[in-house]
């Protein structure tokens, strides 16, 4: 389980990205990189980290399911993810 502070920090970054999205798009269209550099660092969407919705883990994140590989495996084996079955051959 990730620390609560890391999860909250990531939420704050995502909120900042939403806040400055229109301004960033406008400055990029104008190619005004000097003004773009004056915006907060956390306004860049690159700084937001994909985190598992259940555990907060950031490594081994599966975009399609929105969770880490460990959480995905537990949920799939317990039948919580529809359409996912264990492979056997």
N, C-alpha and C positions, 0 to 999 in steps of 0.2 A: 504494500500500500504506500503510495506516494505521500509525502508530507502535505498537510492541508495548505501550508503557505505556498507551495509550488503550484498547486491546483488553482488557488485564488489569484496568484500572480499571473497565471496564464489567462484566466477569465478577464482580468483587468487589461491585459494586452489585447485580447480580442475586442473588448469594448472600445479601446483607443483606436484600433484599426477601423471599426465601424464609424466612429466619430469623424475620422479624418479621411475616409474613403473618397468622398466627393472632391475634397480639396486636392488630394493627391492626384486623382484622375485629371483634374483641371490643369494642375501644374505640369503634369507629364505631357498633356496635349500641347501646352504652350512651349514645352522643352525648357522650362525655367528651373534648372537644376540647383541654382543658388537658393531659391526660396524653398525648394523641396528639401534641401539639406537642413534648413532651419526648423523644420517640423520635428516633433519628438521622435526619438528612435523607435519607440514602441508603436508608432503609427504605421510602420512597415509590416505588411502581412507575413513577411518571411519570418518574423520573430515569434509568431504564434506557433506553439508546438502541438502536434496531434497527440492527445492523451486518451487513454482508455476511459470510457465513461463510467466503468464500475470501480476500477482499482486506482486509476490515475497514472498508471505506468505509461512511459513514453516510448520505450524500446519494444520492438516486436509488435507494433501497432498495425492492425488490419483495417484499411480504409473501408472496405465493403461492409464490415460489420461494426465498425466504430469501437473496437475493443482490442486489447492485447491478445497475443497468441495463447497465453495461459488462461485468461478468462474465457476466451473463445472455446478452448478445449473443454473446460469444465462445463460451460453452458451447452455445448454440442452433445457431450456424453450424457448429460442429464435430460436432454430432449427439449431444451428451452429455445433452440433456434430452429424454426420450421424449415424443412427441406434439406437439412444437413444430416447425413448419415455417415457412419464410420466406414471407410473403404475396406473391402476384403476381396482378395483374389487368389 
